[in-house]
């Protein structure tokens, strides 16, 4: 079926202020570089740079930060006609430190943030039925009215044959009560076709006591015994998704497929500069392969390559790789 968009991303946008002093403790940072961020926003830019037709429904404040975000997205070629400005609300901001190899402190400023004011009326203006995939995130499910609007969008997508991709995108500080994260995600699974998350995110979403091991920063972590949660993963896939993709940092990416198949996709070793944004780059590459009809392993390898490139760079959306760049990167390292 011919559709206008390959990807419709739903959810938050922000201004991300990255420390220029690499390795400095947060208290000793002297300056920041301003970029655009937010999981669905990063993925919208990542997929667009890979050549996919991408639109975004991102609630923004009526403020200069919202202008900053839209200006960047327009230059990138992401369709922003469905963006919504929220009077009285603010576009959120994040301050980020970079202390390689494993410390990347993040401070969110999201009081009165615009993106959680996503409404069902906003969704009704968006081209859900005219998109091949709808990308939703765990953060979009963290508060009302965004939670109901996100679920409504997923329902519309399922009704129109649009594939629903859920990036778990878990940050404990964005949930009023972290114990509701797993409950909410498990309730949403019947509406989802593919789940993407880190080891810790998957554990926190699927295990009934997963909240006990929730980490504030999940991007770089890995949980021992990933394959020991087989029953919970099987239950999750039985609920509806065709696959669950588990990112494991410096280890292989595992794709659990409905029906019982498990695939390991090797990573591309690189020197880590900044892990923030790597997961969104992975999702962009994975979606590229998924929409091209590639198999699970090849799609995951494409995601791994995009993530490997971004961990060598300073920020997120502004540093997403282009199609030719990723394909060359993979070819130079032995191919898929």
C-alpha positions as CSV (number, residue, x, y, z in Angstrom):
1,X,0.0,0.0,0.0
2,X,1.3,3.4,-0.9
3,X,1.6,5.8,2.0
4,X,3.0,9.3,2.3
5,X,5.3,8.6,5.2
6,X,7.6,5.8,6.3
7,X,7.8,6.9,9.9
8,X,5.6,9.0,12.0
9,X,7.3,9.8,15.4
10,X,5.2,10.7,18.4
11,X,6.4,12.6,21.5
12,X,9.0,14.7,23.1
13,X,11.5,17.3,21.7
14,X,13.9,19.2,23.8
15,X,17.0,21.4,23.7
16,X,20.0,19.4,24.8
17,X,22.9,21.2,26.3
18,X,26.0,19.1,26.1
19,X,29.1,19.8,28.2
20,X,32.0,21.0,26.0
21,X,34.5,20.0,28.7
22,X,34.8,16.2,28.1
23,X,35.7,14.3,31.2
24,X,35.0,17.2,33.6
25,X,32.9,16.5,36.6
26,X,29.5,18.2,36.3
27,X,30.4,20.8,38.9
28,X,33.3,21.9,36.8
29,X,31.6,22.3,33.5
30,X,32.1,25.8,32.0
31,X,30.2,25.8,28.8
32,X,27.6,23.8,26.8
33,X,26.8,23.2,23.2
34,X,23.1,23.5,22.2
35,X,21.6,20.7,20.2
36,X,18.1,19.2,19.6
37,X,17.1,16.0,21.5
38,X,14.3,13.8,22.7
39,X,14.0,10.1,21.8
40,X,11.3,10.4,19.1
41,X,12.9,13.6,17.7
42,X,16.4,12.0,17.5
43,X,14.8,9.0,15.7
44,X,12.9,11.2,13.3
45,X,16.2,12.9,12.3
46,X,18.0,9.6,12.2
47,X,15.5,8.0,9.9
48,X,15.3,11.1,7.7
49,X,19.1,11.2,7.2
50,X,18.9,7.5,6.2
51,X,16.5,8.5,3.4
52,X,13.2,7.6,4.9
53,X,10.1,9.9,4.6
54,X,9.6,11.0,8.2
55,X,7.0,13.2,10.0
56,X,6.7,14.1,13.7
57,X,3.9,15.0,16.0
58,X,5.8,16.8,18.8
59,X,4.0,19.1,21.2
60,X,6.1,22.2,21.9
61,X,5.8,25.3,24.0
62,X,5.1,28.7,22.4
63,X,8.7,29.7,23.2
64,X,12.0,30.3,21.6
65,X,13.2,26.8,22.5
66,X,10.3,25.4,20.4
67,X,11.3,27.7,17.6
68,X,14.9,26.3,17.9
69,X,13.6,22.7,17.6
70,X,11.3,23.4,14.7
71,X,14.0,25.3,12.8
72,X,16.4,22.4,13.1
73,X,13.8,19.8,12.1
74,X,12.7,21.8,9.0
75,X,16.4,22.1,7.9
76,X,16.7,18.3,8.3
77,X,13.7,17.7,6.1
78,X,11.5,16.2,8.8
79,X,7.8,17.1,8.1
80,X,6.8,19.3,11.1
81,X,3.4,20.4,9.9
82,X,1.8,18.2,12.6
83,X,3.7,19.8,15.4
84,X,1.5,21.4,18.0
85,X,2.3,24.5,20.1
86,X,1.0,24.4,23.7
87,X,0.2,27.8,25.2
88,X,1.4,28.2,28.8
89,X,3.7,25.2,28.5
90,X,7.5,25.1,28.0
91,X,9.6,23.1,25.6
92,X,11.8,20.9,27.9
93,X,15.6,21.1,28.3
94,X,18.3,18.6,29.3
95,X,21.8,19.3,30.6
96,X,24.3,16.5,29.9
97,X,27.8,15.8,31.1
98,X,30.3,13.6,29.3
99,X,32.7,11.6,31.4
100,X,33.8,8.6,29.2
101,X,33.8,5.7,29.3
102,X,30.8,5.2,31.7
103,X,29.6,8.4,33.3
104,X,27.1,10.5,31.4
105,X,25.1,12.5,34.0
106,X,21.8,14.0,32.8
107,X,19.7,16.7,34.4
108,X,16.2,17.2,33.0
109,X,14.2,20.5,33.2
110,X,10.7,19.4,32.5
111,X,8.4,21.3,34.9
112,X,5.3,22.3,33.0
113,X,6.7,20.6,29.8
114,X,4.7,20.7,26.6
115,X,5.2,17.2,25.3
116,X,3.1,15.5,28.0
117,X,0.2,17.7,26.9
118,X,-0.2,15.6,23.8
119,X,-4.0,15.0,23.3
120,X,-6.3,12.7,21.4
121,X,-7.3,15.8,19.3
122,X,-3.6,16.3,18.4
123,X,-3.4,12.6,17.3
124,X,-6.5,13.1,15.1
125,X,-4.6,15.7,13.1
126,X,-1.6,13.4,12.4
127,X,-1.2,11.0,9.4
128,X,-1.3,7.8,11.4
129,X,-3.1,5.9,8.7
130,X,-0.9,7.4,6.0
131,X,2.4,6.1,7.6
132,X,4.0,2.7,7.4
133,X,5.2,2.8,11.0
134,X,4.2,4.8,14.1
135,X,7.0,5.3,16.7
136,X,5.9,5.7,20.3
137,X,7.9,5.8,23.4
138,X,7.8,4.9,27.1
139,X,8.1,8.5,28.1
140,X,5.0,9.3,26.1
141,X,3.2,6.8,28.3
142,X,4.5,8.3,31.6
143,X,1.8,10.9,32.3
144,X,-1.7,12.0,31.3
145,X,-3.0,13.2,28.9
146,X,0.0,12.0,26.8
147,X,-0.6,8.4,27.9
148,X,-4.1,8.1,26.5
149,X,-3.2,10.0,23.4
150,X,-0.3,7.6,22.7
151,X,-2.5,4.6,23.3
152,X,-5.1,6.1,21.0
153,X,-2.5,6.6,18.3
154,X,-1.4,3.0,18.6
155,X,-5.1,1.8,18.4
156,X,-5.6,3.9,15.2
157,X,-2.3,2.5,13.8
158,X,-3.4,-1.1,14.4
159,X,-6.8,-0.4,12.8
160,X,-5.1,0.9,9.6
161,X,-2.3,-1.6,9.3
162,X,0.4,0.8,10.4
163,X,3.1,-1.0,12.3
164,X,3.7,0.3,15.9
165,X,7.2,0.5,17.2
166,X,7.7,1.0,20.9
167,X,11.0,2.4,22.1
168,X,10.9,1.8,25.9
169,X,12.9,5.1,26.4
170,X,12.9,4.7,30.1
171,X,14.2,7.4,32.5
172,X,13.1,6.9,36.0
173,X,13.1,10.6,36.8
174,X,10.4,11.3,34.2
175,X,7.8,9.0,35.9
176,X,5.8,10.1,38.9
177,X,6.0,6.6,40.3
178,X,8.5,4.2,38.6
179,X,6.4,1.2,39.8
180,X,3.9,2.1,37.1
181,X,6.4,1.8,34.2
182,X,6.2,-2.0,33.8
183,X,2.5,-2.1,34.4
184,X,1.9,0.5,31.7
185,X,4.2,-1.1,29.2
186,X,2.8,-4.6,29.7
187,X,-0.8,-3.2,29.2
188,X,0.3,-1.5,25.9
189,X,1.9,-4.6,24.4
190,X,-1.2,-5.9,22.5
191,X,-1.0,-2.7,20.4
192,X,2.7,-3.0,19.6
193,X,4.5,-4.8,16.7
194,X,8.1,-4.3,17.8
195,X,9.6,-3.4,21.2
196,X,13.1,-1.9,21.4
197,X,14.9,-1.4,24.7
198,X,18.1,-1.8,26.6
199,X,18.6,-4.8,28.9
200,X,17.7,-2.8,32.0
201,X,14.6,-1.3,30.2
202,X,13.4,-4.7,29.1
203,X,13.9,-6.1,32.6
204,X,12.1,-3.2,34.2
205,X,9.2,-3.4,31.8
206,X,8.6,-7.2,31.8
207,X,9.7,-8.5,35.2
208,X,7.0,-8.0,37.9
209,X,9.8,-7.0,40.4
210,X,11.9,-5.2,37.7
211,X,11.5,-1.9,39.5
212,X,13.9,-3.1,42.2
213,X,16.8,-3.0,39.7
214,X,15.9,0.1,37.8
215,X,18.9,2.3,37.0
216,X,18.6,6.1,36.4
217,X,20.8,5.9,33.3
218,X,20.1,2.8,31.3
219,X,21.9,3.5,28.0
220,X,25.3,2.0,28.9
221,X,24.2,-0.7,31.2
222,X,23.9,-4.5,30.7
223,X,22.1,-7.0,32.9
224,X,23.6,-10.4,33.5
225,X,21.3,-13.3,32.8
226,X,19.3,-11.6,30.0
227,X,18.4,-14.9,28.6
228,X,17.2,-16.0,32.0
229,X,14.0,-13.9,31.6
230,X,12.8,-16.3,28.8
231,X,9.4,-16.8,30.3
232,X,8.7,-13.1,30.6
233,X,9.9,-12.4,27.1
234,X,7.7,-15.2,25.8
235,X,4.7,-13.8,27.6
236,X,5.5,-10.3,26.2
237,X,5.6,-11.7,22.6
238,X,2.5,-13.8,23.2
239,X,0.7,-10.5,24.0
240,X,1.1,-9.2,20.5
241,X,4.6,-8.0,19.3
242,X,6.3,-9.9,16.5
243,X,9.7,-9.1,18.0
244,X,11.5,-7.7,21.0
245,X,14.9,-6.1,20.4
246,X,17.3,-6.0,23.3
247,X,20.2,-3.6,23.1
248,X,23.1,-4.8,25.3
249,X,25.6,-1.9,25.2
250,X,29.1,-3.3,24.4
251,X,27.7,-6.8,23.8
252,X,25.6,-8.3,21.0
253,X,22.1,-7.1,20.3
254,X,19.5,-9.9,20.8
255,X,16.3,-10.1,18.8
256,X,13.6,-12.3,20.3
257,X,11.1,-13.3,17.6
258,X,7.6,-14.4,18.2
259,X,7.5,-18.1,17.7
260,X,10.7,-18.7,19.7
261,X,13.6,-17.8,17.5
262,X,16.5,-15.8,19.1
263,X,19.1,-14.0,17.0
264,X,22.4,-12.4,18.1
265,X,23.6,-9.4,16.1
266,X,27.2,-8.5,16.7
267,X,28.2,-4.9,17.5
268,X,30.8,-2.8,15.8
269,X,33.6,-2.1,18.4
270,X,34.6,1.6,18.6
271,X,36.1,3.9,21.1
272,X,33.2,5.4,23.2
273,X,33.1,9.1,23.4
274,X,29.4,9.7,24.4
275,X,26.7,7.0,24.7
276,X,23.8,9.4,24.9
277,X,21.8,9.1,21.7
278,X,23.3,5.8,20.7
279,X,20.0,4.0,21.4
280,X,18.1,6.4,19.2
281,X,20.6,6.0,16.4
282,X,20.1,2.2,16.8
283,X,16.4,2.5,16.4
284,X,16.8,4.7,13.3
285,X,19.0,2.1,11.6
286,X,16.8,-0.8,12.7
287,X,13.7,1.0,11.3
288,X,15.6,1.5,8.0
289,X,16.1,-2.2,7.7
290,X,12.7,-3.1,8.9
291,X,11.0,-0.9,6.4
292,X,13.2,-2.2,3.6
293,X,12.0,-5.7,4.4
294,X,15.4,-6.9,5.7
295,X,15.5,-9.8,8.1
296,X,15.8,-9.2,11.8
297,X,19.6,-9.9,12.0
298,X,20.5,-7.5,9.2
299,X,18.2,-4.8,10.5
300,X,19.8,-5.1,14.0
301,X,23.3,-4.9,12.5
302,X,22.2,-1.7,10.7
303,X,21.0,-0.4,14.0
304,X,24.3,-1.4,15.7
305,X,26.3,0.4,13.0
306,X,24.3,3.6,13.5
307,X,24.7,3.4,17.3
308,X,28.5,2.7,16.9
309,X,28.9,5.9,14.8
310,X,27.0,8.1,17.2
311,X,28.9,7.0,20.3
312,X,32.0,8.5,18.8
313,X,30.3,11.9,18.6
314,X,29.2,14.8,20.8
315,X,25.4,14.8,20.7
316,X,22.2,13.1,19.5
317,X,20.0,14.4,16.7
318,X,22.6,16.8,15.2
319,X,25.1,13.9,14.8
320,X,22.9,11.1,13.4
321,X,24.7,9.4,10.4
322,X,23.6,9.5,6.8
323,X,22.7,6.4,4.7
324,X,25.9,6.4,2.6
325,X,28.0,6.9,5.7
326,X,26.5,3.9,7.6
327,X,26.7,1.6,4.6
328,X,30.3,2.5,4.0
329,X,31.1,2.0,7.7
330,X,29.6,-1.5,7.6
331,X,31.3,-2.4,4.3
332,X,34.7,-1.4,5.7
333,X,34.2,-3.7,8.6
334,X,33.3,-6.8,6.7
335,X,29.6,-6.2,5.8
336,X,26.4,-7.4,7.5
